[in-house]
Amino acid sequence: DAPFDRLNLLYDEAGSPACYLAYVNGIEAGALDRMTPEAADAFVRSEIEKLRPAAKGALKAIRIHSNQNDPFIGGSYAYWNPGQPSRMP
């Protein structure tokens, strides 16, 4: 019931939440891509905090990356079969 598809929390050495990985696909990804990185981070954090109020102030984005906006990925990532990359022109 959130605008992200998967959420992984990463913890520091003390076992406290340090950051998160939020995976967003489809229409929701397009909406985030139109936001500034700061606005996208604030939006996702606010959605996480709705689900888990204890997360308020405990999370931070280290990096925001859009596969859709990456000219070398173009929306997704590839799975290569053994030997396949060497056969590419």
JOSUL-V680122 format. One record per residue. N is the residue number from 0. SS is DSSP state (H for helix, E for strand, C for the rest). PSI is psi as a letter, one per 20 degrees, with the letter a starting at -180 (NA if undefined). Layout:
n,ss,psi
N,SS,PSI
N,SS,PSI
//
This chain:
n,ss,psi
0,C,k
1,C,r
2,C,j
3,C,q
4,C,g
5,E,q
6,E,p
7,E,p
8,E,p
9,E,p
10,E,q
11,C,a
12,C,h
13,C,i
14,C,j
15,C,q
16,E,p
17,E,h
18,E,a
19,E,q
20,E,o
21,E,p
22,E,p
23,C,p
24,C,r
25,H,b
26,H,g
27,H,h
28,H,g
29,H,g
30,H,g
31,H,h
32,H,h
33,C,i
34,C,r
35,C,q
36,H,h
37,H,g
38,H,h
39,H,g
40,H,g
41,H,g
42,H,g
43,H,g
44,H,h
45,H,h
46,H,h
47,H,g
48,H,h
49,H,h
50,H,h
51,C,n
52,H,h
53,H,i
54,H,i
55,C,p
56,C,i
57,C,i
58,C,q
59,C,q
60,C,p
61,C,h
62,C,q
63,C,p
64,C,p
65,C,o
66,C,h
67,C,h
68,C,i
69,C,o
70,C,i
71,C,i
72,C,g
73,C,k
74,C,i
75,C,a
76,C,r
77,C,q
78,C,o
79,C,p
80,C,q
81,C,p
82,C,i
83,C,g
84,H,h
85,H,i
86,H,i
87,C,q
88,C,NA
//
